[in-house]
Amino acid sequence: TFTVEEAVETIGFGRFHIMLFLIMGSTGVAEAMEIMLIAVVSPLIRCEWQLQDWQVALVTTMVFFGYMVFSIVLGLLADRYGRWKILLLSFLWAAYFSLLTSFAPSYIWFVFLRAMVGGGVSGHSQGREENKIIDVCSCFNFFFSLGKVFWLAGSLLITGLASVVNPTIGWRWLIRIASIPGILLILAFKFIPESARYNVSTGNTGAALATLQRIAKMNGAAMPEGELREPAKERRGRFKDLTHPKYLRTTLQIWIIW
């Protein structure tokens, strides 16, 4: 018998991981563009709606408030229904509300819609943290670090676009253009499998095995001999697990770092 981790180690790095890295890394571009968009739009909406400083600041605050609330909700849903479904939902959600923002008739509507965008963007992490590189090999640390380049690329891209679009066709068109990467990534979702680790945790070893076989085929590698056997988890996604003595130190360290 073998586990998911043992299968991934046996299959090794290859074409599948490069494809997945590029697709999931590109979510960082879309995320950065949506988050950094406020920085290049705020001066314009300040003038258009005669906003005070606190009103401009509230826009950014509400984006991250939506991010905070929905990241908890979507994380729990991802543990229950799967990473792939929640990742797709988050992209559809973020793209939909981002486009709506470009038609916002007032400041109140703008703040509300951007908070919804923040909520959608928070779900992108479900794919990057669980599905990227199908979970375990230590040799992928370099690629994890390299993935940060996508966020920087998105930040630079939205800044460059703003310098051209804002003075010409306006901030509403900038928002519409910024939503394009997220929409294009939706089309790439058919190439992304559900996490083998997640399928095993729900007892769906057949789906997990199919994913692993697909990876092996794309990489031109052989699967380990034997049967995939791994016990299903009875409980998944409990918030109180974060404060369990086994994980409490790690939880606090991660919270402080972030």
N, C-alpha and C positions, 0 to 999 in steps of 0.2 A: 504494500500500500504506500501511498505518498500523500502529502498535504499540498495545499496551494503554494505555500512558500517553497517547498522542495521542487515543485514543478517549475516555478518561475526561475529558480536558480539553475535548474537543469536546462531549460530552454535558452536562457541567456539573452543578451541584448541583440537587437536586430532591427529590421525594417519596420516592424510593427511599433516598436517603441519610439522610433524617430517620428513616424506618422502621428502617433498619439501625443508625443511631446510638442509637435508643431501645432496641432489642433488645440490641445488644452492650454498650451502656452499663449496662443492667440487670444484666449479669453482674457488674459491680462491686458492686452491692447484695448479690447472693448471696455473692460472695467475701468482702466485708467482714463480713457476718453470721457466716460460718463461721470466719473468722480471729479476730474480736473476741469470739466466743462464749466462748472460754476465760477471758477477763478477768472475765466476769460469772458464770461457773460455778465457777471455782477456789475461792472461799471456801466454797462449799457442798460440793464433793467433799472439801475438806480436813477438814471436820467429819465427813462421812459415813464416810470411810475413815481418819480419824485420820492425816493425812499430815503429813510434815515439810516445811519450806520447800523443800528441794531437790527433793522429789517433786512439789510443785506446779509448780515452775519447769521440771521435766523435761517436763511436758505441753506447754507452749508450745514448748520446744526441739524436741520430736519433731514437732510440727505443721510447723515450718519446715524441719526436716530432711527430712521427706517432701516438702515443697514443693520443696526444693533438688534432691533426687535425681530426682523425677519430672519436674520442668521440663526437665531435660536429656533424659531418655528420651522424653518426649512431644514435645519439640521435634524430635528426630531422626525420630520416627515421623511427625510432621506433614509434614516435608519429603519423606518417602517415600510416604505414603499420602494426604496431603491434609489441609488445615486443618479442613474441615467434619467429617470422620470423627473426628478426634482431639478436636475441641471437643465433639461429641456424647458420645463416650466419657467425657470428663472430667466432664461434668455427671452422667451416669448413675453413674459411679464415686463422685463426691463425695456425691450424694444417697443412694446405697445405704449407704455406710459411715457417713454422718451419722446416718441412721435407726438403724443398728445400734448406734451409740454410745449412744443413749438407752436401750438394753437392757443396757449393759455391766454384768456381774455383779461386777466387781472393778476395782481400780485398774490392774492390768497390762493388762487388756482395754481399758480406757478409753484408756490411752496409745497402744496399738497402733492402735486404730480411728481415733483423732484423727490419727495420723500418716498413715493411709491417706486420710483426708479432705483433709489438706494436700496429698497427692500428687494427688488429683483436682482440687482447686482450682487447682493450678499450671497445668493445661491450659487454663484459661479464657483465658489471655493469648494463646493461639494464634489465637483469634477476634478479640480486640481489636486486636492488632498487625498482623495480615495482612489480615483480612477487613473490618475496619471501614472504611467509606467507600470500599471498593474502591481503596484503595492510595495515591493520589498527590497530588491537587490541593492546591496551597499555600493555597487559600482555605478549607480545612477546619481550619486551625490553631486557630481559635476553638473549634470543636466538640471538638477533641482536649482542649483545656484544660477545657472545660465538662464533659467526661466524668468528671473527678475528683469532681464533685459527687455522682455515683452512689455512690462509695465512702463519702463522708461521710454520705450518706443511709442507707446500710446500717449504718454504725457507730452512728448515732443511733437507728435503728430497733431494733437488737438491745439497746441499752441501755434504751430505753423499754419494750420487751417484758419484759426481765428484771425491771424494777421492779414489773411487774404479775404476771408468771407465776411467778417464783421464790417469792414469799411465799405463793402460793395453791396452785397445782397442782404446783409443783416444777420442778427443773432438767431432768429428763428430758423433760418436756413442752415446755420451752423449746427444747431441741435439736430436737424433732420439728417445732415451729412454724418454727424457723429454716431447716429444710430445704425448706420449701414454695416459696420463691422460685426455688430451683434446679430443682425439679420442674416448676414452671409454665413456666420458660424452655425446658425440653426440648420442650414443645408448640409453641414458636415457631420451632423449628429448620427447619420446612418452608419458612419465608419467607426463610431465609438461603441464598444460593448459595455454591458453592465459589468460592474466589478465582480471578478471571480470570488474575491474575499466576501463580498456582500451576499452573493448567491449561496456560498457555503454556509454563511451564518444563518441563513433562513432555511437550510436543509435542502436547497435546490442544487444538489451536486451535479445533476445532468447538465444544467445551464452553465455551471462553473467549468465543467469538463469541456463543454463545447467552446467556451471562450479560450481556455488554455490550448485546445487543439488548433484553434484559429491562429493564435499567437505563434505556435510552433510552426504551422504551415507557412505563415508569412516570413518567419525568420529562417526557414529552411533547417529547422532543428527537430530533434526527436523528443517525444514525450517520455517521461520516466516510465519504467515498467510497473505494472500492477494497477490497482484501482485507487481512484481518488476517494479517500475516506477522511472525514473531518466532522466532529460533532457539531450539530447546530446549536446556536446560542439561544438559551431560554429567554434571556432579557437583552434588549438592545436599546441604546439611546436614552438611558435614564440620567437625568441631570444630576441626581445625588451621587452618581458614580464618580463625578469629578472631585467630590470631597471625601471619597473613600480613603482611608489611611494609606492604601497602596498607591494612590495617584495624587494625593493632596499636594505633596511637595512639587511635583511636576506641574500640576494645575496652577499653583500660585506663581511659579517661576514664569510660565508662559504668559499669564495675565500681566505680570509686571513688565516683561519684555515688550508685550504689545502696547 
